[in-house]
Amino acid sequence: MVKENLEKVKKNIDAACKHAGRDVKEVTLIAVSKTKPISMIEEAYENHTLDFGENKVQEIIEKYEQLPKEIRWHMIGHLQKNKVKYIVDKVALIHSVDSYELALVIQKEAKKKKVITPILIEVNVAKEDSKFGIYPEDTVALVERVSKLPNIRIDGLMTIAPFAENAEENRIYFKNLYKLYVDINVKNIDNVNMYVLSMGMTGDYQIAIEEGATMVRVGTGIFGNRNY
């Protein structure tokens, strides 16, 4: 099942890139493996998937120990400050930094482990009360503050769009995040590389790609529905 689903998702990514006049190499597929067993991740890995997204630190640690070291783990869920120390040297990217206080903890733990930790700033573009993330108008100020922390590298922005029956409804949020991404890039802030735009999930990743996403986070579309 995983293999067939992956092929379908990759075809959709290819089609969305063609439609937008983009090179498919610009888009990284992150297979969101939260709550999924090792066997399913292995099947995805055997079918040329190297990037996996997890919501919980505990799950990253357990899976990191059991799976090939070339896998790139992405922390895509809300990160609690007391859990940072467990993953700063294990993840390829933390997608969910939305406060200076969290960035300070990442800086402290990364310095201890002598690593530079790549992060994305999470932006709550739709301003939903139920979601984490900084508001768009406060993003530049946060980026400028975090950029001064030597053991952190800002690689771009991330958002979680609202749940929508019709994916087209989310196009405006992806457009707005892309505009913010371009605006920050133009500022040429030291220690900030705006080359990752992490947006789009199972229901709307094709729209996100059309609007400039460089990473899409697909879980259900690859692994099927989750059993919580």
Residue, then its C-alpha position, 0 to 999 in steps of 0.5 A: m500500500v505504501k509503495e502505491n500511495l507514494e507513487k501516486v503522491k509523486k505523480n501529483i507532485d510532478a503534475a503540480c510542478k508542471h502546471a506551475g512551470r517548476d522543476v520537480k527537484e525544487v520540491t521535497l516530499i516529507a512522509v509524515s510518519k507520526t503514529k506509524p509503525i517501523s515496518m511502514i517507514e521501512e517500506a517508504y524508505e525502500n521506495h526512495t523516501l529519505d525525509f520523514g516528519e514526526n510530531k513527537v520527540q519521543e517518537i523521533i528518538e525511538k525511530y531514530e535508534q531503529l532505522p538507517k542513519e541516512i534518514r532525515w528526520h523533521m520535527i513538524g509538531h509543536l516542540q516543548k522547551n524541555k524536550v529540545k535537548y533530545i533532538v537538536d543533534k538528531v533532526a535535519l530540520i525543526h519546522s515549528v519554531d514560533s517564539y524567541e524563548l524556544a529559539l533560545v533553548i535550541q541555541k543553548e542545547a545546540k551549543k552544548k552539543k557543538v552543532i548548528t541546528p537548522i530551523l524554520i519559523e512557524v507562521n500562523v498565516a490564517k491566525e487560527d486560535s487552535k494553531f501554534g505559530i507567530y502572526p505574519e506581521d510579527t515574523v520579520a522581527l522574530v527572524e531578525r532576533v533569532s538570526k543573531l543566535p550562532n548555533i541556529r540557522i534559519d532556513g525558511l518558513m512553515t505554516i499549517a493551513p486551515f482544514a478545508e473541504n476544498a483545497e482552493e480555499n487555502r491558496i490565499y494562505f499559501k500565497n501570503l506565506y510565499k510573499l512573506y518569504v520573498d520579502i524576508n529574502v530580499k532583506n539579506i539578513d545574516n544567518v538567514n537562508m530563505y530557501v525552504l517553504s514548508m507548506g501543504m499537507t495531504g489535502d492541499y499539497q498540490i495547491a501549495i506547490e503551485e504557490g511556491a512550496t519547497m517542502v510538502r508534508v504528506g501523511t495520510g496520503i502515503f500511510g493511510n488514516r491514523n489510528y489514535 
